[in-house]
Amino acid sequence: MVGYRLHSRADAAQDRIWRYTLEMWGEAQATSYIEGLHAHFRKLTTLPQIWRPLPSKFKQQGVGKAVYFSRYSQHYIFFKILDNGDLGIMSILHGRTDMPARLRSDLAILERQNGDR
């Protein structure tokens, strides 16, 4: 069975999402949003037809594997297929973010930390 793994940048993003939602709308909404986000991750592992290839304007030189994205509510999830077949969730960005700049930054950091696995 295919699973998913959050890289450090995505894990930190989910923590920020939790804290922001908690402060703005309370614990019940924060819990609901994070649970929904993880339900979407699980959906991605079983429905590749909802994956979208990363547009060329976002591509990071040196990333050897195809990067895909999907949208969940106000956030975009960026991921690739890991060597073991699982999905590697690399970045979670809000729709109002400067996505090309943030994604390039996140991918560069991941590449330095882990190499392109």
KAKAKA-V684440 format. One record per residue. RES is the residue in one letter. SS is DSSP state (a for helix, b for strand, c for the rest). NEAR is the number of other ideal C-beta (glycine too) atoms within 10 Angstrom. D_FIRST is the distance of its C-alpha to the first C-alpha in whole Angstrom. Layout:
RES:SS:NEAR:D_FIRST / RES:SS:NEAR:D_FIRST
This chain:
M:c:6:0 / V:c:14:4 / G:c:12:6 / Y:b:17:10 / R:b:15:13 / L:b:20:17 / H:c:23:19 / S:a:13:23 / R:a:21:24 / A:a:23:22 / D:a:12:22 / A:a:14:26 / A:a:24:26 / Q:a:18:24 / D:a:11:26 / R:a:11:29 / I:a:18:28 / W:a:16:28 / R:a:11:31 / Y:a:13:33 / T:a:18:31 / L:a:16:33 / E:a:9:36 / M:a:9:36 / W:a:12:35 / G:c:11:34 / E:a:10:32 / A:a:10:30 / Q:a:12:30 / A:a:18:28 / T:a:13:26 / S:a:13:25 / Y:a:21:25 / I:a:16:22 / E:a:10:20 / G:a:12:20 / L:a:19:19 / H:a:15:16 / A:a:11:15 / H:a:16:16 / F:a:22:14 / R:a:13:11 / K:a:12:12 / L:a:21:12 / T:a:15:9 / T:a:10:9 / L:c:10:13 / P:a:11:14 / Q:a:5:17 / I:a:12:18 / W:c:16:18 / R:b:10:21 / P:b:11:22 / L:c:19:25 / P:c:11:28 / S:a:6:30 / K:a:7:33 / F:a:17:30 / K:c:16:29 / Q:c:17:29 / Q:c:8:31 / G:c:9:29 / V:c:17:26 / G:c:9:24 / K:c:12:21 / A:c:12:21 / V:c:20:21 / Y:b:19:20 / F:b:20:21 / S:b:18:20 / R:b:12:23 / Y:b:17:22 / S:c:11:26 / Q:c:11:28 / H:b:19:26 / Y:b:18:24 / I:b:24:21 / F:b:24:20 / F:b:27:17 / K:b:20:16 / I:b:16:13 / L:c:16:13 / D:c:8:14 / N:c:10:11 / G:c:10:9 / D:c:15:9 / L:b:23:11 / G:b:21:14 / I:b:23:17 / M:b:27:20 / S:b:26:22 / I:b:24:23 / L:b:20:27 / H:b:15:29 / G:c:10:30 / R:c:7:34 / T:c:15:33 / D:c:10:34 / M:a:19:31 / P:a:13:32 / A:a:10:34 / R:a:17:31 / L:a:23:28 / R:a:16:30 / S:a:14:31 / D:a:23:27 / L:a:25:26 / A:a:14:29 / I:a:15:29 / L:a:22:25 / E:a:17:26 / R:a:8:29 / Q:a:10:27 / N:a:12:24 / G:c:8:25 / D:c:12:23 / R:c:13:19
